[in-house]
């Protein structure tokens, strides 16, 4: 299997206090089955869909750690990327380390405080399925510091960026397309799409994005990444999640990219689901193979 291109989201895992409860929830919601393995750093459970790796579940080693979904970005050299993170104003929380022969992993935070992972593939390249129901679909960083965060991801991963209008797409406030390189005195665009280095900017080649945390959100909400999973029917997925003990945090919204909603699982880990079927064949599905 080919490696993911530099900076492309290539893996996601949830850190949970109760692994078995997580299996019941995500198995019931997405139809996942599970393969538990032991590494030098403890147990790690891969979630499978149709026998293909789609995500991971990890028992929290310390109850003080957050219950959260983590997103990982592909890198060919985790040590070099960690150095760029420091130089660009970010913070390396856990330095690169080999996990058996599977991958080199690291954890970092951007200048706004949003935490993400690095993934240098070994025997495990990352997602074996994405962009189809029951698998990963999208990620975006939500931040209150859009300009330094935009600059950070340009330096670290070389992303091309295109601001887009969010009018009619989501209720984060008024927004028309603006130049991502506009003077610092100009308001930052509410939504910016990321494209990998060397690819054209725009929705077709986008692999993630940056969203401004607006005034409608609680002041205590920290910067964070939101991970989306594709579903065949958004409303049915919410009913299933509720039956399994999850909570709907944001009611379903229709956007040009599909119908989505934000929810928390039965232990509080936040994620989103999106039904892209109404938009026709999704760009995510067209990119369903690694980089």
Beta strands, then each sheet from edge to edge (+ up, - down):
strand 1: 9-16
strand 2: 33-39
strand 3: 42-49
strand 4: 52-59
strand 5: 68-74
strand 6: 91-99
strand 7: 103-109
strand 8: 115-121
strand 9: 136-143
strand 10: 160-164
strand 11: 191-195
strand 12: 206-212
strand 13: 224-230
strand 14: 247-255
strand 15: 258-264
strand 16: 270-275
sheet 1: 2+ 3- 4+ 1+ 5- 8- 7+ 6-
sheet 2: 10+ 11- 12+ 9+ 13- 16- 15+ 14-
end
